[in-house]
Amino acid sequence: MKNKEKLRKKVRRALEIDEIMGECDTFEMRGNGELTVRECRRILHYSQTEIRLSLCGYTLAVHGNELFCSSYAGGSVRIDGEILSIELDKKESRI
């Protein structure tokens, strides 16, 4: 398990993911048909062509065809369907 965590940190550093998002969100994509997102706070929009999620400081939009959430529990969301694109927008801070 330690080796897996070390590898994960090396990959995040190499891809500069920590600089972009910090440690609060984790994405795992398998092909173009399955996406798992951890640390999801809320589902903002849900349709067969777009699913938008509220994350820690970001909004994640998944665009595709026949999209659906096959699971949503404990802050983890699994999205299945034909994923065409993923969009990540930084939320504006509220003062």
N, C-alpha and C positions, 0 to 999 in steps of 0.2 A: 504494500500500500504506500509506503514511503517513496518508493521509486516512481510510482504513478503520479504522486503529488509533485515530486521534483520535476518530472517531465512536463507536467501541466504548467508549472511556473516558468520553465524554460521556453515553452511554446508561446505563452502569453507575453513574455518579455521580448522574444524574437519578433512577434507580430505587433508589438507595441500596444497590445490590448489594455494593459494596466494604465498606460498613459491616457488612453481614450476614455475608458470606462471605470477604472479602479477595480476593486476586488468584489463589487457587489453583484455582478450579473454573470451568468454562465450560459453559453449557448452550445448546443450540440446538434449538428446537422448530418443526416445520413442521406446521401444522394440528393435528389430534388423533391423527395416525397415525405420527409419526416424531419421536424425541427422540435427540439426540446429546449425550453427556456426555463431557467431556475430564477428564483427571487422575483417572480412576477407579483406585482402589487394588485393589479386589477386588469380585467378585460374591458377595454374602452369601446371597441367596435367589433362586431362579429357578423360576417356574411360569407358567402361561398367564394368571393373573389378578394376579400381583404379581412384580415384580423389585425387589430391594433391593441398593443399591450402597454400598460404603464409599468415602467421599471424604475429603478433607483436613479432618478435624475434624467431619464431618457424615455422616449416613446419609441417602441419597435413596431413597424408596420410590415406585415407579411402579405405579399400580393401573389395571386395565383388563380387556379381553377379548382373547383370542388374542394375548397379548404374546409376543415372542421377540426375542432378541439376534441381529440380522443380521450384526453384526461386533463383534469385541473384539480390538483390537490396539494396542500401544503406549500403553495407558492410556486409549484412546478406546473408548466403547461406543455402539453405535447400537441403539436399541430401536424396534421396529415393532409395530403392532397398534392396536387401539382404546384410546387412552389416555383414561381417565376422570378421574384425579386424580394429582397429584404431591405428595409429602409430604417435607419436609426437617426432620430432627431433628439437633440439636447433640449430638455425642458427649460423654460425661462424660470428663474428663481422668483419666488413670491416674496415681496417685502411688506 
